Amino acid sequence: MGSANHRAPSPLRNPESISSPARSKRALILVVLTIIFPGSAQLIAGNRKLGRIAVTVTMLCWAVLILLAALYFINRSIILGWVAHPNFQLFLIVALSVLAVGWLIMFINTLFIIRPGMLAPGMRAIVSVFTLAAVVATSGIFVYGATILNTGRETIVKVFDEGPAFDPVDGRYNIAVLGADSGSNRDGVRTDSIALLSVDAKTGKSLMISVPRNFQKARFAKGTPMAAVYPDGYDCGDECLFNAIYRDAVDNHADAFPDSVKNVGAQAVMDALSGTTDLQVQGYVMVDMAGFANFVDALGGVTIDSGGWVPYNGKKWENSLVNTHWFAPGVQTFNGKDALWFARSRDFTDDYHRIKRQQCLQQAIIKQFTPQTILTNFSSIMQAGEQLVETNIPASQLSSFVSVADKVAGTPFSRLTLGAPDFERSFSTYPNFDQIHDRINGIIEKQNAPKKPKESKKSEAPKKSKDSTEASSSAEAPQDATDINDAPKLSNGDEVPMTKRDGSPIDEQYLVELEMIGQNSRLAQIAANNDECSVP
């Protein structure tokens, strides 16, 4: 008789004491345990010391994931801010790599515990394939995640500056957004698109101020190099347009800037925006038009609701010298190339139409630049971003900017153009800076004003709906701006043609035929409202 204290051998630790089917079941159970809770297989069937270490690490990982998930739902801007910081990204890369190696070690040790040689040949192959698939689905995913994070971190380090983050000024971040065209057919860089994005750091309410490229007499902030050269403003006739400031500073006044300035031309434009708008500009982002299309493609396209027919150049039509094609009114999802055409088109219209469409696209991209979009297209966005952006914003600023950007996507977006239609068409040539400052201050004050208490639903419901629509399409737009909800008008007061002369709907073929017979004035009438655009 055996000792009373003698215990029967555990089948989990002694597979030789059980049947072949039981060994097969044991093998699969141990692999599943390693997938679900690494270390548990070692605790019950292998090296308990190794198992305790692995289980402790696993429990810590689960605790961290639960805390991060809770924090995400409480205040996800904190999580987004951490993820955007290069140092935190480096920590994650190292952590994911270590966990991937550790998990792989657990699977290898689990195979030793299983003893594949004791399994039936068919089951041996099944367990081997199942374990390999589990390794790919666990350690493999961690390695992939570390690789993606490293790609993003390298892009951030290459694109963004070094140095400390800056604080908002009067509660707002003010960033110059420059659209640069430096193609092979251009001499140097030309800033064809100039805007100032002003964002409330707490609420995310934003104001996009667009400056027409033909804006004259721009003022430079006091004490800046260009202010010393042009103390009375950038005023030398038709040559001193706003889009000439960049080149003028680079070609003629670079020596006047400190050596610490990364981009003399961009700094000069920042100083001009500061002096013209009376808002202190803290940084710039220069968007290269050649990389813009790749960036939109990386986002998965951009969706807008176009108010009118927008022309763009393409292949010549058959038996014709006409190469004009048309984007139809209505909801459009553009790829990168089409979005670039939509933003830059000014055939049959003018620069002011183009500015409003650019504002609309900017708003749409900001709205679509969500955490979900970033995570889904992270690698392609990072690769496109490296081609797209030049900036003097420090990488340490990204954590605060990402949290603010998350708020911006869900708040009303105000737009103002320092020219038509928000001011008279001659305003860009003869600007009134007091009016500019009053208009900007008025919009910001309105954004900061506390919400009025809700009144009775019967009397207020219809009004609220209308106000909400106006806010989303042209929030805080000045009274003399075109109302997107009104019937589009021509300069003579007539309505924009919405049908052919016979009353049938306008289509692209009709527009092409009009150009073929030289009816450009009719085309200009039809395209007159193609600056109306909203984000669905």
SULGITA-V761620 format. One record per residue. PSI is psi in whole degrees, 0 to 359 (none if undefined). Layout:
psi=PSI
psi=PSI
This chain:
psi=143
psi=164
psi=148
psi=332
psi=354
psi=130
psi=144
psi=143
psi=139
psi=128
psi=333
psi=328
psi=345
psi=77
psi=340
psi=345
psi=0
psi=169
psi=166
psi=314
psi=323
psi=323
psi=323
psi=315
psi=318
psi=317
psi=314
psi=321
psi=316
psi=322
psi=316
psi=318
psi=322
psi=328
psi=311
psi=315
psi=83
psi=134
psi=336
psi=325
psi=322
psi=324
psi=320
psi=344
psi=1
psi=220
psi=109
psi=325
psi=313
psi=320
psi=318
psi=320
psi=312
psi=319
psi=320
psi=314
psi=318
psi=315
psi=321
psi=318
psi=315
psi=320
psi=318
psi=317
psi=319
psi=317
psi=318
psi=320
psi=318
psi=317
psi=325
psi=317
psi=336
psi=311
psi=85
psi=343
psi=330
psi=314
psi=314
psi=323
psi=318
psi=312
psi=330
psi=347
psi=129
psi=322
psi=320
psi=324
psi=319
psi=318
psi=316
psi=320
psi=313
psi=315
psi=315
psi=321
psi=316
psi=316
psi=322
psi=315
psi=317
psi=317
psi=321
psi=318
psi=321
psi=320
psi=319
psi=317
psi=324
psi=323
psi=321
psi=321
psi=322
psi=325
psi=70
psi=333
psi=340
psi=356
psi=157
psi=148
psi=315
psi=316
psi=328
psi=316
psi=319
psi=314
psi=320
psi=314
psi=318
psi=318
psi=317
psi=317
psi=322
psi=321
psi=316
psi=320
psi=346
psi=284
psi=322
psi=318
psi=321
psi=317
psi=318
psi=316
psi=319
psi=323
psi=316
psi=315
psi=322
psi=322
psi=314
psi=318
psi=318
psi=320
psi=314
psi=316
psi=322
psi=320
psi=317
psi=159
psi=169
psi=174
psi=173
psi=156
psi=155
psi=156
psi=157
psi=153
psi=121
psi=36
psi=9
psi=146
psi=131
psi=111
psi=128
psi=134
psi=112
psi=128
psi=114
psi=137
psi=109
psi=40
psi=171
psi=338
psi=10
psi=144
psi=102
psi=192
psi=134
psi=123
psi=89
psi=346
psi=123
psi=127
psi=158
psi=119
psi=117
psi=121
psi=132
psi=123
psi=333
psi=316
psi=339
psi=0
psi=131
psi=156
psi=123
psi=113
psi=114
psi=137
psi=119
psi=144
psi=339
psi=15
psi=133
psi=163
psi=29
psi=144
psi=145
psi=146
psi=142
psi=139
psi=1
psi=159
psi=317
psi=335
psi=328
psi=326
psi=320
psi=74
psi=336
psi=16
psi=167
psi=80
psi=99
psi=31
psi=205
psi=346
psi=337
psi=63
psi=160
psi=324
psi=359
psi=351
psi=316
psi=305
psi=321
psi=315
psi=316
psi=315
psi=327
psi=340
psi=21
psi=327
psi=340
psi=346
psi=148
psi=154
psi=338
psi=348
psi=124
psi=316
psi=106
psi=316
psi=314
psi=322
psi=321
psi=320
psi=319
psi=315
psi=324
psi=321
psi=321
psi=312
psi=328
psi=321
psi=346
psi=23
psi=133
psi=112
psi=128
psi=342
psi=176
psi=154
psi=118
psi=118
psi=117
psi=126
psi=328
psi=331
psi=348
psi=317
psi=318
psi=323
psi=315
psi=319
psi=321
psi=329
psi=347
psi=19
psi=172
psi=136
psi=129
psi=166
psi=103
psi=137
psi=339
psi=182
psi=130
psi=119
psi=152
psi=160
psi=139
psi=207
psi=149
psi=141
psi=153
psi=134
psi=39
psi=155
psi=356
psi=129
psi=17
psi=129
psi=170
psi=134
psi=128
psi=157
psi=160
psi=185
psi=126
psi=138
psi=109
psi=142
psi=181
psi=315
psi=315
psi=323
psi=322
psi=319
psi=315
psi=321
psi=331
psi=351
psi=135
psi=14
psi=135
psi=4
psi=216
psi=185
psi=328
psi=325
psi=316
psi=320
psi=316
psi=323
psi=323
psi=319
psi=319
psi=315
psi=320
psi=316
psi=318
psi=319
psi=317
psi=318
psi=324
psi=350
psi=65
psi=164
psi=322
psi=317
psi=319
psi=314
psi=321
psi=324
psi=30
psi=309
psi=312
psi=326
psi=317
psi=317
psi=320
psi=323
psi=326
psi=329
psi=339
psi=320
psi=140
psi=137
psi=158
psi=9
psi=130
psi=150
psi=330
psi=345
psi=342
psi=324
psi=316
psi=323
psi=322
psi=319
psi=323
psi=319
psi=325
psi=326
psi=322
psi=320
psi=337
psi=15
psi=160
psi=145
psi=112
psi=147
psi=140
psi=133
psi=131
psi=57
psi=196
psi=145
psi=0
psi=340
psi=177
psi=156
psi=333
psi=356
psi=324
psi=333
psi=324
psi=71
psi=148
psi=106
psi=331
psi=319
psi=320
psi=311
psi=319
psi=318
psi=315
psi=313
psi=323
psi=319
psi=316
psi=318
psi=321
psi=323
psi=323
psi=349
psi=139
psi=149
psi=141
psi=144
psi=143
psi=138
psi=193
psi=142
psi=326
psi=317
psi=335
psi=339
psi=310
psi=320
psi=318
psi=320
psi=318
psi=316
psi=319
psi=319
psi=316
psi=322
psi=321
psi=334
psi=322
psi=59
psi=132
psi=29
psi=142
psi=163
psi=330
psi=8
psi=156
psi=130
psi=118
psi=341
psi=348
psi=159
psi=131
psi=141
psi=151
psi=172
psi=334
psi=4
psi=347
psi=156
psi=149
psi=132
psi=128
psi=354
psi=168
psi=173
psi=336
psi=3
psi=353
psi=160
psi=145
psi=139
psi=174
psi=321
psi=320
psi=318
psi=321
psi=319
psi=323
psi=318
psi=325
psi=327
psi=10
psi=21
psi=58
psi=328
psi=322
psi=320
psi=321
psi=324
psi=317
psi=326
psi=1
psi=337
psi=19
psi=5
psi=352
psi=125
psi=144
psi=169
psi=117
psi=none
